[in-house]
Amino acid sequence: MRETTLSATDPHAGILQRPYLWVTIGACALVFLAAFESLAVTTIMPVVSRELNGASLYALAFAGPLATGVIGMVAAGNWSDRRGPTVPLYASVALFVAGLLIAGTAVSMPLLVAGRLVQGLGGGALTVALYVLVARIYPALLHPKIFAAFSAAWVIPSLVGPFAAGIVAQVFSWHWVFLGVVGLVIPALVMIAPVLRGVPSSKGQGAKGLEGAQQRPTPWAFDRLAWATLAALAVLGLNLSREVRLPGFSAAPALLAVAAVVIALVAVRPLVPLGTLTARRGLPSVILARGLASAAFFGAEVYLPYLLIEQYDFSPTFAGLTLTGGALAWAGASAVQGRLGARLPHSRAIRIGTFMVLGAVVLALATTALHWPAAVAIVGWIFAGGGMGLLYPRLSVMTLALSAKEDEGFNSSAMSISDSLGGALALATTGIVFAAFTTTTESFAGVFGLAAVVAVAAVGVAPRVTSKSQRGA
């Protein structure tokens, strides 16, 4: 039986109606896979770090996958522009699974981190390929709804992921948290495979231009791959800079850290739209806002279960429930913004979202510094999740809306790069801050304080996502 044509012929059809039903299910299944892994690993990492004596590599276990994800994003964006998202999707899932297998069988923290690096490479490529898939399949009218569905795909993992990961780690072993996720790959691929057969390529090999001439396929951007690799290496270097010791030169770690940040920022410039690092109005600020929001949220989130376990004697199971509340709020707010559509202007949703993230991080800082009850930080994180649910889908919609067809892969890649690199730099820096203090209270306060500063920057950039003539949009 022939596949249903996936070209957007009926803009009034819902994402769960023909011809979009199976592509929606398949794409959301892959998002589900990544979501489950992310929430589960965040929950168990304090246990892994303790068992493998890997406190010095704790931040790298999170920042590393985000850093290598940048390479995957650039490769997948370029590959998708050349031949469409189908093969990049298959390749990204294969890498993701390989990383899970390495991490799940690790007997040392360095080996676990190596698996996480491979996993990040596949996860980054997967994100970009899915965004290009959305651009190829769905009409612009349905973009808010499909991105809301992606956020909603976090609901089930957020309900069972952290809790199940804590139970598995306590009753069996944390190894099975990684290995168990591998079992989700087969049903995800079964659902997505029929859809991918009918996905058109970016330009269509041999497609005719306006004057009848064949269009040349997008060339391989090896220079961008090199810059992406340099950015990833800089982030990894930033994570490891505090381990450097030079006799008679105590400032070496600090200087290396500054150099790594500068190199990362220089390397990322060719990978994002011109003007991103200076917050130029429009698409550049959309990309920058994504990175800052990611840095503030994830820079704080990965330390929240750690705080609850170390300072408040929570079990890993119940510490993970904190992430459940935030993820549920993320999905709920995303669904609300999807239903509101144009009634909630993009710029307003992004401003509200960044303020909510800032407020939540400040509450986590106050809880740590003033020894408030853990419930304050837990409830606050629900607001953080709600803020991300408002702003993330709108930033995704704006990225595609402001992209020409031939730039969809580049701009989708740029958005994901900003997302991952922002989080990676934040996690690398918070790792340095955490290790710089002598007491755990000071360490956690320093982490949440840094995240709050980044959140303030996100609030400042949010009004610039639209031009002056588009402020009501």
Long-range contacts (C-beta under 8 A, 24 or more apart in sequence): 3-194, 3-197, 3-198, 4-198, 5-198, 6-136, 6-137, 6-195, 6-198, 6-199, 6-200, 7-200, 8-137, 8-138, 8-139, 11-139, 11-141, 11-142, 12-141, 13-142, 14-142, 14-145, 15-138, 15-142, 15-145, 15-146, 15-149, 20-137, 20-138, 20-142, 22-191, 22-194, 22-195, 23-133, 23-137, 23-195, 23-199, 24-146, 24-149, 25-191, 26-188, 26-191, 26-192, 26-193, 26-194, 26-195, 26-196, 27-130, 27-133, 27-134, 27-146, 27-150, 27-192, 27-195, 28-149, 28-150, 28-152, 28-153, 29-153, 29-187, 29-188, 29-191, 29-192, 30-89, 30-93, 30-126, 30-130, 30-188, 30-192, 31-130, 31-150, 31-153, 31-154, 32-153, 32-154, 32-156, 32-157, 32-184, 32-188, 33-96, 33-181, 33-184, 33-185, 33-188, 34-96, 34-123, 34-126, 34-127, 35-153, 35-154, 35-157, 35-158, 35-161, 35-327, 36-157, 36-161, 36-181, 36-184, 37-100, 37-119, 37-178, 37-181, 39-154, 39-157, 39-158, 39-161, 39-162, 39-165, 39-320, 39-323, 39-324, 39-327, 40-157, 40-161, 40-162, 40-164, 40-165, 40-177, 40-181, 41-165, 41-177, 41-178, 42-162, 42-301, 42-302, 42-305, 42-320, 42-323, 43-161, 43-162, 43-165, 43-166, 43-169, 43-305, 43-316, 43-319, 43-320, 43-323, 44-165, 44-166, 44-168, 44-169, 44-174, 44-177, 44-316, 45-302, 45-305, 45-306, 46-305, 46-306, 46-309, 46-310, 46-316, 46-319, 47-169, 47-174, 47-316, 48-109, 48-112, 48-174, 49-109, 51-174, 52-106, 52-107, 52-108, 52-109, 52-112, 53-109, 54-108, 54-109, 54-112, 54-113, 56-243, 56-435, 57-109, 57-110, 57-113, 57-239, 58-306, 58-431, 58-434, 59-239, 59-302, 59-427, 59-428, 59-430, 59-431, 59-432, 59-434, 60-113, 60-236, 60-239, 60-240, 60-428, 60-431, 61-109, 61-112, 61-113, 61-116, 62-116, 62-298, 62-302, 62-423, 62-427, 63-235, 63-236, 63-238, 63-239, 63-423, 63-424, 63-425, 63-427, 63-428, 63-431, 64-113, 64-116, 64-117, 64-120, 64-235, 64-236, 64-239, 64-424, 65-99, 65-116, 65-117, 65-119, 65-120, 65-121, 65-123, 66-120, 66-124, 66-235, 66-420, 66-421, 66-423, 66-424, 66-427, 67-117, 67-120, 67-231, 67-232, 67-233, 67-235, 67-236, 67-420, 67-421, 67-424, 68-117, 68-118, 68-120, 68-121, 68-124, 68-232, 69-120, 69-121, 69-123, 69-124, 69-125, 69-127, 69-416, 69-420, 69-424, 70-124, 70-228, 70-231, 70-232, 70-235, 70-268, 70-271, 70-417, 70-420, 70-421, 70-424, 71-121, 71-124, 71-225, 71-228, 71-229, 71-232, 72-120, 72-121, 72-122, 72-123, 72-124, 72-125, 72-126, 72-128, 73-124, 73-125, 73-127, 73-128, 73-228, 73-413, 73-416, 73-417, 73-420, 74-221, 74-224, 74-225, 74-227, 74-228, 74-271, 74-413, 74-417, 75-125, 75-225, 75-228, 76-124, 76-125, 76-126, 76-127, 76-128, 76-129, 76-132, 76-409, 76-413, 77-128, 77-132, 77-409, 77-410, 77-412, 77-413, 77-414, 78-218, 78-220, 78-221, 78-224, 78-225, 78-409, 78-410, 78-413, 79-409, 80-128, 80-129, 80-132, 80-202, 80-408, 80-409, 80-412, 81-132, 81-202, 81-203, 81-218, 81-406, 81-408, 81-409, 81-410, 82-202, 82-217, 82-218, 82-219, 82-220, 83-201, 83-202, 83-205, 83-217, 84-132, 84-136, 84-199, 84-200, 84-201, 84-202, 85-129, 85-130, 85-132, 85-133, 85-136, 85-196, 85-199, 86-196, 86-197, 86-199, 88-125, 88-128, 88-129, 88-132, 89-126, 89-129, 89-130, 89-133, 89-192, 89-196, 90-196, 91-122, 91-125, 92-122, 92-123, 92-124, 92-125, 92-126, 92-129, 93-122, 93-126, 93-185, 93-188, 93-189, 94-122, 95-119, 95-121, 95-122, 95-125, 96-122, 96-123, 96-126, 96-185, 97-122, 97-182, 97-185, 98-122, 99-123, 100-178, 100-179, 100-181, 100-182, 101-178, 101-179, 101-182, 103-178, 104-175, 104-176, 104-177, 104-178, 104-179, 104-182, 105-175, 105-179, 106-175, 115-178, 120-420, 124-416, 124-420, 127-416, 127-419, 128-409, 128-412, 128-413, 128-416, 131-396, 131-399, 131-400, 131-408, 131-412, 131-415, 131-416, 132-202, 132-408, 132-409, 132-412, 133-199, 134-400, 135-400, 135-403, 135-405, 135-408, 135-412, 136-199, 136-200, 136-202, 137-199, 140-400, 140-401, 143-396, 143-397, 143-400, 143-401, 144-337, 144-338, 144-341, 144-393, 144-394, 144-397, 145-338, 147-334, 147-338, 147-392, 147-393, 147-396, 147-397, 148-334, 148-335, 148-337, 148-338, 148-339, 148-393, 149-338, 150-334, 150-393, 151-330, 151-331, 151-334, 151-335, 151-389, 151-392, 151-393, 152-331, 152-334, 152-335, 153-331, 154-327, 154-330, 154-331, 155-327, 155-328, 155-331, 157-327, 158-323, 158-324, 158-326, 158-327, 158-328, 158-330, 158-331, 159-324, 159-328, 161-320, 161-323, 161-324, 162-317, 162-319, 162-320, 162-321, 162-322, 162-323, 162-324, 163-317, 163-320, 163-321, 163-324, 165-316, 165-320, 166-315, 166-316, 166-317, 166-318, 166-319, 166-320, 167-317, 169-316, 170-315, 170-316, 170-317, 202-405, 202-406, 202-408, 202-409, 203-406, 218-406, 218-409, 223-270, 224-270, 224-271, 227-267, 227-268, 227-269, 227-270, 227-271, 228-267, 228-271, 228-417, 230-263, 230-267, 231-263, 231-264, 231-267, 231-268, 231-271, 231-421, 234-260, 234-261, 234-263, 234-264, 234-267, 235-260, 235-264, 235-421, 235-424, 235-425, 235-428, 237-263, 238-264, 238-425, 238-428, 238-429, 238-432, 239-428, 239-431, 241-432, 242-431, 242-432, 242-435, 242-436, 253-432, 257-429, 257-432, 260-428, 261-425, 261-429, 264-421, 264-425, 268-417, 268-418, 268-421, 271-413, 271-414, 271-417, 272-414, 272-417, 272-418, 273-411, 273-414, 276-414, 276-418, 279-461, 279-464, 280-464, 281-464, 281-465, 281-466, 281-467, 281-468, 282-402, 282-465, 282-466, 282-467, 283-398, 283-399, 283-402, 283-403, 283-411, 285-461, 285-464, 285-465, 286-395, 286-398, 286-399, 286-402, 286-415, 286-465, 287-399, 287-411, 287-414, 287-415, 287-418, 288-418, 288-461, 289-350, 289-354, 289-391, 289-395, 289-458, 289-461, 289-462, 289-464, 289-465, 290-392, 290-395, 290-415, 290-418, 290-419, 290-422, 291-418, 291-419, 291-421, 291-422, 291-423, 292-354, 292-422, 292-454, 292-455, 292-457, 292-458, 292-461, 293-353, 293-354, 293-357, 293-388, 293-391, 293-392, 293-395, 293-422, 293-455, 293-458, 294-418, 294-419, 294-420, 294-422, 294-423, 294-426, 295-422, 295-423, 295-425, 295-426, 295-451, 295-454, 295-458, 296-357, 296-358, 296-361, 296-426, 296-451, 296-452, 296-454, 296-455, 296-458, 297-357, 297-361, 297-384, 297-388, 297-423, 297-451, 298-423, 298-426, 298-427, 299-423, 299-426, 299-427, 299-429, 299-430, 299-447, 299-450, 299-451, 299-454, 300-360, 300-361, 300-364, 300-384, 300-447, 300-448, 300-451, 301-326, 301-381, 301-384, 302-427, 303-430, 303-434, 303-444, 303-447, 303-448, 304-364, 304-377, 304-381, 306-444, 307-364, 307-368, 307-377, 307-444, 308-374, 308-377, 308-378, 310-440, 311-368, 311-374, 311-440, 311-441, 311-444, 312-374, 314-374, 322-377, 322-378, 322-381, 323-381, 325-378, 325-379, 325-381, 325-382, 325-385, 326-381, 326-382, 326-384, 326-385, 327-385, 328-382, 328-385, 329-382, 329-383, 329-384, 329-385, 329-386, 329-389, 330-385, 330-386, 330-388, 330-389, 330-392, 331-389, 332-386, 332-389, 333-385, 333-386, 333-387, 333-388, 333-389, 333-390, 334-389, 334-390, 334-392, 334-393, 335-389, 336-389, 336-390, 337-389, 337-390, 337-393, 337-394, 338-393, 345-472, 345-473, 346-394, 346-397, 346-398, 346-465, 346-466, 346-473, 347-462, 347-463, 347-465, 347-466, 347-470, 347-471, 347-473, 349-390, 349-391, 349-394, 350-390, 350-391, 350-394, 350-395, 350-462, 350-465, 351-459, 351-462, 351-463, 352-387, 352-390, 352-391, 353-386, 353-387, 353-388, 353-389, 353-390, 353-391, 353-392, 353-394, 353-462, 354-387, 354-391, 354-455, 354-458, 354-459, 354-461, 354-462, 355-387, 355-459, 356-383, 356-384, 356-386, 356-387, 356-390, 357-383, 357-384, 357-387, 357-388, 357-391, 357-455, 357-458, 358-452, 358-455, 358-456, 358-458, 358-459, 359-383, 360-384, 360-387, 361-448, 361-451, 361-452, 361-455, 362-452, 362-455, 364-448, 364-451, 365-445, 365-448, 365-449, 365-451, 365-452, 368-441, 368-444, 368-445, 368-448, 369-441, 369-445, 371-441, 391-462, 395-465, 398-465, 426-450, 426-451, 426-454
